Amino acid sequence: MSQNSFLKNILLLTTLRKEKALGNPLSDYIYAKGYRKFLILVKRSIKDTVLVITGIFSAAFGLEGFLLSNGFIDGGATGISLLLANLTAIPLSLLIVCVNTPFIFMGYRLVSKAFAIKTAIAILGLSLVIANINFPDVTDDNLLVAVFGGIFLGAGIGLSIRGGAVIDGTEILAILLSRKLGTTIGDIIILINVFIFATAAYFLSIEVALYSMITYLAASKMLDFIVEGIDEYMGVTIISSHYIEIKAMIVEKMGRGVTLYKGEKGFGKRGEITDMNILFTVITRFEMNKLNTEIQTIDPNAFVVMSSVKDTKGGMIKKKPLKH
């Protein structure tokens, strides 16, 4: 079999499977399109695998090198596993699998089959690493244990999420309960963690529970940092009669892309409607002050709305080099 025929067979089994099943004609263009999609999927799979594996080792190091040996816990499913490990003789590696198994089935129902499979593999991988690799105790200082244990654990959870899996299933439970109870996901997570830390205070000690809260805060902040990145983006909507000058400023001085779209403005007692031009751009928080200053110099009466953007893809997000 030639290399070209082998590649076509691979494409027919992956990216062109639906076209083959439907009996659609497969031209060279369709094969090229399928090949491009296949390369994207392979690159994404490699990236996701590296992220999940790195996350597993980071979380395992945080658990074994800091938290477990000092009797501290975290929030969520990991916190429940640590709490049970401190109260019973059951190994943490086994508890992590048992506690997270119901969440895997929830993930299958709420998210997707692929997500549930990746999550199951990630949790099993974390369990195997904890069971077979002995990480040394880094320090016995309680504050350092709480902070850095949380940092490594949060980084591990965040990297796994970046890779399309979770190694702590609390968020899945929170999604399910929020839909049934009509509350926010954040409220559910807070309630779950209040119950966990209250239980820790009763069975372990108040001091351990307080240090564990520090661990949870450190893990949460690190998780947010890993998932959202160092750049916090802001979506900016600008309404101004000087939109041409502001548009040129955003592109030429700020080095950012900008979108111009048409709209209508209602004002006055009788609700008069007039046409208007609206500008939209995405910047980082560090550029907010500069953008506001530049807009003020062009049009002090411009109406500017800023909102937080969790994630971005495509477009001119990364700053382009400006010509001098």
Backbone hydrogen bonds, N-H to C=O, Kabsch-Sander energy under -0.5 kcal/mol:
donor,donor_aa,acceptor,acceptor_aa,energy
6,F,2,S,-2.2
7,L,3,Q,-2.3
8,K,4,N,-2.0
9,N,5,S,-2.1
10,I,6,F,-2.0
11,L,7,L,-2.3
12,L,8,K,-2.3
13,L,9,N,-1.3
14,T,10,I,-0.8
14,T,11,L,-0.6
16,L,11,L,-3.1
17,R,14,T,-1.2
20,K,16,L,-2.1
21,A,17,R,-2.2
22,L,18,K,-2.2
23,G,19,E,-0.6
23,G,20,K,-0.7
24,N,19,E,-2.0
27,S,25,P,-0.9
31,Y,27,S,-2.2
32,A,28,D,-2.4
33,K,29,Y,-2.5
34,G,30,I,-2.5
35,Y,31,Y,-2.4
36,R,32,A,-2.2
37,K,33,K,-2.1
38,F,34,G,-2.2
39,L,35,Y,-2.3
40,I,36,R,-1.9
41,L,37,K,-2.3
42,V,38,F,-2.3
43,K,39,L,-2.6
44,R,40,I,-2.4
45,S,41,L,-2.3
46,I,42,V,-2.4
47,K,43,K,-2.4
48,D,44,R,-2.9
49,T,45,S,-2.4
50,V,46,I,-2.3
51,L,47,K,-2.3
52,V,48,D,-2.6
53,I,49,T,-2.5
54,T,50,V,-2.4
55,G,51,L,-2.5
56,I,52,V,-2.5
57,F,53,I,-2.1
58,S,54,T,-2.2
59,A,55,G,-2.6
60,A,56,I,-2.5
61,F,57,F,-2.2
62,G,58,S,-2.1
63,L,59,A,-2.3
64,E,60,A,-2.9
65,G,61,F,-2.2
66,F,62,G,-0.7
67,L,62,G,-2.0
68,L,63,L,-3.4
70,N,66,F,-0.6
70,N,67,L,-0.7
71,G,67,L,-0.6
71,G,68,L,-1.1
72,F,67,L,-1.9
79,G,75,G,-1.5
80,I,76,G,-2.0
81,S,77,A,-2.2
82,L,78,T,-2.4
83,L,79,G,-2.6
84,L,80,I,-2.4
85,A,81,S,-2.0
86,N,82,L,-1.9
87,L,83,L,-1.4
88,T,84,L,-2.0
95,L,91,P,-2.0
96,I,92,L,-2.5
97,V,93,S,-1.0
98,C,94,L,-2.3
99,V,95,L,-3.1
100,N,96,I,-1.6
101,T,97,V,-1.3
104,I,100,N,-1.6
105,F,101,T,-1.5
106,M,102,P,-1.8
107,G,103,F,-2.5
108,Y,104,I,-1.8
109,R,105,F,-1.7
110,L,106,M,-3.1
111,V,107,G,-2.3
112,S,107,G,-1.1
116,A,112,S,-1.9
117,I,113,K,-2.3
118,K,114,A,-2.5
119,T,115,F,-2.4
120,A,116,A,-2.4
121,I,117,I,-2.3
122,A,118,K,-2.4
123,I,119,T,-2.7
124,L,120,A,-2.4
125,G,121,I,-2.5
126,L,122,A,-2.3
127,S,123,I,-2.3
128,L,124,L,-2.3
129,V,125,G,-2.3
130,I,126,L,-2.4
131,A,127,S,-2.1
132,N,128,L,-1.9
133,I,129,V,-2.3
134,N,132,N,-0.5
135,F,133,I,-0.8
138,V,65,G,-1.9
139,T,65,G,-0.5
142,N,140,D,-0.5
145,V,141,D,-2.6
146,A,142,N,-2.4
147,V,143,L,-2.5
148,F,144,L,-2.5
149,G,144,L,-0.5
149,G,145,V,-1.8
150,G,146,A,-1.3
151,I,147,V,-2.1
152,F,148,F,-2.4
153,L,149,G,-2.0
154,G,150,G,-3.0
155,A,151,I,-2.5
156,G,152,F,-2.0
157,I,153,L,-2.3
158,G,154,G,-2.6
159,L,155,A,-2.7
160,S,156,G,-1.9
161,I,157,I,-2.1
162,R,158,G,-2.2
163,G,159,L,-1.4
164,G,161,I,-1.7
165,A,160,S,-2.5
171,E,168,D,-0.6
172,I,169,G,-0.5
173,L,169,G,-1.6
174,A,170,T,-2.5
175,I,171,E,-2.1
176,L,172,I,-1.9
177,L,173,L,-2.7
178,S,174,A,-2.4
179,R,175,I,-1.6
180,K,176,L,-1.6
181,L,177,L,-3.0
182,G,178,S,-1.7
188,I,184,T,-1.6
189,I,185,I,-2.3
190,I,186,G,-2.2
191,L,187,D,-2.2
192,I,188,I,-2.4
193,N,189,I,-2.3
194,V,190,I,-2.4
195,F,191,L,-2.0
196,I,192,I,-2.0
197,F,193,N,-2.8
198,A,194,V,-2.2
199,T,195,F,-2.1
200,A,196,I,-2.2
201,A,197,F,-2.3
202,Y,198,A,-1.6
203,F,199,T,-2.7
204,L,200,A,-2.5
205,S,200,A,-1.0
209,A,205,S,-2.1
210,L,206,I,-2.5
211,Y,207,E,-2.4
212,S,208,V,-2.3
213,M,209,A,-1.6
214,I,210,L,-1.5
215,T,211,Y,-2.0
216,Y,212,S,-2.4
217,L,213,M,-2.5
218,A,214,I,-2.6
219,A,215,T,-2.6
220,S,216,Y,-2.6
221,K,217,L,-2.4
222,M,218,A,-2.2
223,L,219,A,-2.5
224,D,220,S,-2.4
225,F,221,K,-2.2
226,I,222,M,-2.4
227,V,223,L,-2.7
228,E,224,D,-2.7
229,G,225,F,-1.5
232,E,230,I,-0.6
233,Y,231,D,-0.7
233,Y,309,V,-0.7
234,M,283,I,-3.5
235,G,307,S,-3.1
236,V,234,M,-0.5
236,V,281,T,-3.1
237,T,235,G,-0.5
237,T,305,V,-2.9
238,I,279,L,-2.8
239,I,303,F,-2.7
240,S,238,I,-0.5
240,S,277,N,-0.7
243,Y,240,S,-0.8
246,I,242,H,-2.1
247,K,243,Y,-2.6
248,A,244,I,-2.2
249,M,245,E,-2.1
250,I,246,I,-2.4
251,V,247,K,-2.0
252,E,248,A,-3.1
253,K,249,M,-2.1
254,M,249,M,-1.9
256,R,250,I,-2.3
257,G,316,M,-1.0
259,T,280,F,-2.8
261,Y,259,T,-0.5
261,Y,278,I,-2.4
263,G,276,M,-2.5
265,K,274,T,-3.1
267,F,272,E,-1.9
271,G,268,G,-1.0
272,E,267,F,-1.8
274,T,265,K,-2.3
276,M,263,G,-2.3
278,I,261,Y,-2.8
279,L,238,I,-2.7
280,F,259,T,-2.1
281,T,236,V,-2.0
283,I,234,M,-2.3
285,R,232,E,-1.6
287,E,284,T,-1.3
288,M,285,R,-1.1
291,L,287,E,-2.5
292,N,288,M,-2.6
293,T,289,N,-2.2
294,E,290,K,-2.4
295,I,291,L,-2.5
296,Q,292,N,-2.3
297,T,293,T,-1.7
298,I,294,E,-1.2
299,D,295,I,-3.5
302,A,299,D,-1.7
303,F,239,I,-2.6
304,V,302,A,-0.6
305,V,237,T,-2.7
307,S,235,G,-2.1
309,V,233,Y,-2.6
310,K,308,S,-0.5
317,I,315,G,-1.3
320,K,255,G,-1.7
